Amino acid sequence: MEAYEYLEKIRAAAPRVHCITNYVTAHDVANMILACGANPVMADEPQEMGEITAHAGALALNMGTPGERREQAMLAAGKAANGNGIPVVLDPVGVGASAFRRKMAEELLGAVTFTAIRGNMSEIRTLSELAEKKAAGAAGGVDVRPVDVVTEETLAEAVTFVKAVSKRLGAVVAVTGAIDLVSDGQQCVVIRGGREEMSRVTGTGCQLSGLAAAFLAVARNMEAPAGSTGGNTAGGAACAARGMEAVAAAVCVMNAAGEIAWEQRGLCGGNASYGTGIIDAVYRMDQKMLEGRIRYEVR
């Protein structure tokens, strides 16, 4: 997997990434998309979704601050993206926190074909339960439940689960946490890296979803990876194997940025400057900065 190849292609093509994201992190998501070389559009008026999305290279939908108007915008944008062969990323932030969020997720999953879905294990588990039409129950807030933390001891079981969810949802599924998992239903990329301190900066997950959308925007014009076995196809994007690689590459770049920013934060750096440093690291990212920081295996 050549993660830097994706950055080069994004910087050359400068794809437009349409984001309907939460108001807590919209500013940082836009800056992360700019940092990687793409162009963010942060529009959420339902009446203009068809026009705005039709001119985008990818669409990212984030459920962090849900509402009925925002849901209508997401549905309209998602359908427009599907109709124009544009990849769509879903970030189901806190999907288990309320009945409203679960209902919203069900409606999105029923109306929109997603290329990729990125969340923590608790969020992905809730989506899986919704897809099976089972009661999700109370699942806490936006943070991962302790029982769902992926460790070396639970890794094999987690890989099997993520593959199954990818098949069930018909999308590349990325579970991010202490160990990151990205699956197309056939294979699973196990990624190690990043910093625990990234969880102390609000919005790093939202930024990653926007980054993944930018990577998927250029993946559409790239050939499938050698030896790919196919799998799910979604959102009119390239084959699932290429989609899995693109999302995994985005995760690797984000992890590397977290490591670089932590090393360069200085003695007085706190979580605010650390968050800015992560965006800066993506902006300055080159091949040399990634050397030794891309750590993954395929299962």
C-alpha positions as CSV (number, residue, x, y, z in Angstrom):
1,M,0.0,0.0,0.0
2,E,1.6,3.3,-1.1
3,A,-0.1,5.8,1.2
4,Y,1.9,8.7,-0.2
5,E,0.7,7.9,-3.7
6,Y,-2.8,8.9,-2.7
7,L,-1.5,12.2,-1.3
8,E,0.3,13.0,-4.5
9,K,-2.8,12.3,-6.5
10,I,-5.0,14.4,-4.3
11,R,-2.6,17.3,-4.5
12,A,-2.5,17.0,-8.3
13,A,-6.3,16.7,-8.7
14,A,-7.5,18.9,-5.8
15,P,-10.9,17.0,-5.7
16,R,-13.8,18.7,-4.1
17,V,-15.0,17.0,-0.9
18,H,-18.5,17.8,0.2
19,C,-18.9,17.4,4.0
20,I,-22.1,17.5,6.0
21,T,-20.4,17.3,9.4
22,N,-21.1,18.3,12.9
23,Y,-20.7,21.9,14.0
24,V,-18.2,21.0,16.8
25,T,-15.5,19.9,14.3
26,A,-16.5,21.5,10.9
27,H,-13.6,24.0,11.0
28,D,-11.0,21.4,11.7
29,V,-12.4,18.9,9.1
30,A,-12.3,21.6,6.5
31,N,-8.7,22.4,7.4
32,M,-7.7,18.7,7.3
33,I,-9.2,18.4,3.8
34,L,-7.3,21.5,2.7
35,A,-4.1,20.1,4.3
36,C,-4.1,17.0,2.2
37,G,-4.6,19.0,-1.0
38,A,-8.4,18.7,-1.5
39,N,-11.1,21.3,-1.5
40,P,-13.8,21.2,1.2
41,V,-17.4,22.3,0.7
42,M,-19.3,22.4,4.0
43,A,-22.8,22.9,2.7
44,D,-25.9,21.5,4.5
45,E,-29.0,23.3,3.0
46,P,-31.3,20.5,1.8
47,Q,-32.5,22.5,-1.2
48,E,-29.1,22.8,-2.8
49,M,-27.7,19.3,-2.1
50,G,-28.3,17.9,-5.6
51,E,-26.3,20.7,-7.2
52,I,-23.6,20.9,-4.6
53,T,-23.0,17.1,-4.4
54,A,-23.1,16.5,-8.2
55,H,-19.9,18.6,-8.5
56,A,-18.0,16.9,-5.7
57,G,-15.4,14.1,-5.9
58,A,-16.6,12.5,-2.7
59,L,-19.2,13.0,0.1
60,A,-18.7,12.7,3.8
61,L,-21.7,12.4,6.1
62,N,-21.2,12.9,9.9
63,M,-23.9,12.3,12.5
64,G,-22.1,14.1,15.4
65,T,-24.8,16.8,15.9
66,P,-27.9,15.3,14.3
67,G,-31.2,17.1,13.5
68,E,-34.1,16.7,11.2
69,R,-33.0,19.3,8.8
70,R,-29.5,17.9,8.7
71,E,-30.9,14.4,8.1
72,Q,-32.9,15.6,5.1
73,A,-29.7,17.2,3.7
74,M,-27.8,14.0,4.2
75,L,-30.4,11.9,2.5
76,A,-30.6,14.3,-0.5
77,A,-26.8,14.5,-0.8
78,G,-26.4,10.8,-0.4
79,K,-28.9,10.1,-3.2
80,A,-27.3,12.7,-5.4
81,A,-23.9,11.1,-4.8
82,N,-25.2,7.6,-5.6
83,G,-26.9,8.9,-8.8
84,N,-23.6,10.5,-10.0
85,G,-21.2,7.6,-9.0
86,I,-19.6,9.6,-6.2
87,P,-18.2,7.7,-3.2
88,V,-19.9,8.3,0.1
89,V,-18.4,8.0,3.6
90,L,-20.6,7.7,6.7
91,D,-19.3,8.6,10.2
92,P,-22.0,7.4,12.6
93,V,-20.9,9.4,15.6
94,G,-22.6,8.4,18.8
95,V,-25.2,6.3,16.9
96,G,-26.0,4.3,20.0
97,A,-26.5,7.3,22.2
98,S,-30.2,7.9,21.4
99,A,-33.2,6.5,19.7
100,F,-33.2,9.5,17.3
101,R,-29.7,8.7,16.2
102,R,-30.5,5.1,15.6
103,K,-33.5,6.0,13.6
104,M,-31.5,8.4,11.5
105,A,-28.8,5.8,10.9
106,E,-31.5,3.3,9.8
107,E,-32.9,5.7,7.4
108,L,-29.5,6.6,5.9
109,L,-28.6,3.0,5.6
110,G,-31.9,2.3,3.9
111,A,-31.7,5.1,1.4
112,V,-28.0,5.6,0.6
113,T,-25.4,3.2,-0.7
114,F,-22.2,3.9,1.3
115,T,-18.7,3.3,-0.1
116,A,-17.2,3.3,3.4
117,I,-18.3,3.6,7.0
118,R,-15.8,4.7,9.7
119,G,-16.4,4.7,13.4
120,N,-15.2,3.2,16.7
121,M,-16.1,-0.4,17.5
122,S,-19.2,0.5,19.6
123,E,-20.6,2.6,16.7
124,I,-20.0,-0.1,14.2
125,R,-21.5,-2.8,16.4
126,T,-24.6,-0.7,16.8
127,L,-24.9,-0.2,13.0
128,S,-24.5,-4.0,12.6
129,E,-27.4,-4.5,15.0
130,L,-29.5,-2.0,13.2
131,A,-28.8,-3.7,9.9
132,E,-30.0,-7.0,11.4
133,K,-33.2,-5.2,12.6
134,K,-32.4,-5.9,16.2
135,A,-32.9,-3.6,19.1
136,A,-29.6,-1.8,19.6
137,G,-30.3,-0.9,23.3
138,A,-28.5,1.9,25.1
139,A,-24.9,2.2,23.9
140,G,-23.6,5.2,25.7
141,G,-22.2,8.3,24.0
142,V,-19.6,9.0,21.3
143,D,-16.8,7.1,23.0
144,V,-16.0,3.5,22.6
145,R,-17.3,1.2,25.3
146,P,-14.6,-0.6,27.3
147,V,-16.0,-4.0,26.2
148,D,-15.4,-3.0,22.5
149,V,-11.8,-1.9,22.8
150,V,-9.7,-3.9,20.2
151,T,-6.6,-5.4,21.9
152,E,-4.1,-8.0,20.8
153,E,-6.1,-10.6,22.8
154,T,-9.4,-9.8,21.0
155,L,-7.9,-9.0,17.6
156,A,-8.8,-12.2,15.8
157,E,-12.4,-12.0,16.9
158,A,-12.5,-8.3,16.0
159,V,-11.2,-9.0,12.5
160,T,-13.8,-11.7,11.9
161,F,-16.5,-9.4,13.1
162,V,-15.5,-6.4,10.9
163,K,-15.3,-8.6,7.8
164,A,-18.9,-9.8,8.6
165,V,-20.2,-6.3,9.1
166,S,-18.6,-5.1,5.9
167,K,-20.4,-7.9,4.0
168,R,-23.7,-7.1,5.8
169,L,-23.5,-3.4,5.2
170,G,-22.1,-3.6,1.7
171,A,-19.4,-1.1,2.4
172,V,-15.8,-0.9,3.3
173,V,-15.8,-0.7,7.1
174,A,-13.1,1.0,9.2
175,V,-13.0,0.6,12.9
176,T,-10.5,3.0,14.5
177,G,-9.0,2.8,18.0
178,A,-5.9,1.5,19.7
179,I,-5.6,-1.0,16.7
180,D,-7.3,0.1,13.5
181,L,-9.2,-2.4,11.2
182,V,-10.3,-1.8,7.6
183,S,-12.2,-4.5,5.7
184,D,-13.9,-5.0,2.4
185,G,-15.6,-8.1,3.6
186,Q,-13.0,-10.4,2.1
187,Q,-9.8,-9.1,3.7
188,C,-9.0,-7.0,6.7
189,V,-6.1,-4.5,7.0
190,V,-4.8,-4.4,10.6
191,I,-3.1,-1.1,11.2
192,R,-0.9,-0.1,14.2
193,G,0.2,3.4,14.9
194,G,-0.9,6.8,16.0
195,R,-0.9,8.1,19.5
196,E,-3.2,7.6,22.4
197,E,-3.2,11.4,23.0
198,M,-5.1,11.8,19.7
199,S,-8.2,10.9,21.6
200,R,-7.8,14.0,23.7
201,V,-8.3,16.2,20.7
202,T,-11.9,16.5,19.7
203,G,-12.6,15.8,16.1
204,T,-9.7,13.7,15.0
205,G,-12.1,10.9,14.0
206,C,-14.2,13.4,12.1
207,Q,-11.1,14.7,10.3
208,L,-10.1,11.1,9.4
209,S,-13.5,10.5,7.8
210,G,-13.0,13.7,5.7
211,L,-9.5,12.5,4.8
212,A,-10.8,9.1,3.8
213,A,-13.4,10.8,1.5
214,A,-10.6,12.7,-0.2
215,F,-8.6,9.5,-0.6
216,L,-11.7,7.8,-2.1
217,A,-12.2,10.7,-4.5
218,V,-8.9,9.9,-6.3
219,A,-9.2,6.1,-5.9
220,R,-12.0,6.1,-8.5
221,N,-9.4,6.8,-11.2
222,M,-6.8,4.3,-10.0
223,E,-6.5,0.7,-11.1
224,A,-7.4,-2.0,-8.6
225,P,-4.6,-3.3,-6.4
226,A,-2.7,-6.3,-7.9
227,G,-4.1,-9.6,-6.7
228,S,-7.4,-8.1,-5.4
229,T,-10.2,-10.5,-5.0
230,G,-13.2,-8.2,-5.4
231,G,-15.9,-8.1,-2.8
232,N,-18.5,-5.4,-2.2
233,T,-19.0,-2.5,-4.5
234,A,-20.7,0.7,-3.2
235,G,-21.5,4.2,-4.1
236,G,-20.3,3.9,-7.7
237,A,-16.7,4.0,-6.5
238,A,-13.8,1.8,-7.6
239,C,-13.8,-1.9,-6.6
240,A,-14.0,-2.7,-2.9
241,A,-10.3,-3.7,-2.8
242,R,-9.3,-0.3,-4.0
243,G,-11.7,1.4,-1.6
244,M,-10.3,-0.6,1.3
245,E,-6.8,0.4,0.3
246,A,-7.7,4.0,0.0
247,V,-9.4,4.1,3.4
248,A,-6.5,2.2,5.0
249,A,-4.0,4.6,3.4
250,A,-5.9,7.5,5.0
251,V,-5.8,5.8,8.4
252,C,-2.0,5.3,8.0
253,V,-1.5,9.0,7.1
254,M,-3.6,10.2,10.0
255,N,-1.7,7.9,12.4
256,A,1.7,9.1,11.1
257,A,0.5,12.8,11.5
258,G,-0.4,12.0,15.1
259,E,3.0,10.6,15.8
260,I,4.9,13.4,14.0
261,A,2.8,16.1,15.8
262,W,3.4,14.6,19.2
263,E,7.2,14.4,18.6
264,Q,7.3,18.1,17.5
265,R,4.8,19.5,20.0
266,G,7.4,21.2,22.2
267,L,7.5,21.4,26.0
268,C,4.5,23.7,26.3
269,G,2.3,21.9,23.9
270,G,-1.2,20.9,25.0
271,N,-4.1,19.3,23.3
272,A,-5.1,22.4,21.3
273,S,-1.7,22.9,19.8
274,Y,-1.4,19.2,19.3
275,G,-4.6,19.2,17.2
276,T,-3.2,22.0,15.0
277,G,0.1,20.1,14.8
278,I,-1.7,17.0,13.3
279,I,-3.3,19.1,10.6
280,D,0.1,20.8,9.9
281,A,1.8,17.4,9.7
282,V,-0.6,16.3,6.9
283,Y,0.0,19.6,5.1
284,R,3.8,19.0,5.2
285,M,3.6,15.3,4.6
286,D,6.1,13.8,2.2
287,Q,7.5,10.4,1.5
288,K,10.4,10.7,3.9
289,M,8.1,11.7,6.8
290,L,6.1,8.5,6.3
291,E,9.2,6.2,6.3
292,G,8.9,3.6,9.1
293,R,5.5,4.9,10.1
294,I,3.3,2.7,7.9
295,R,2.7,-0.4,9.9
296,Y,0.0,-2.8,8.8
297,E,-0.8,-6.4,7.9
298,V,-3.5,-8.0,5.8
299,R,-5.6,-10.8,7.2
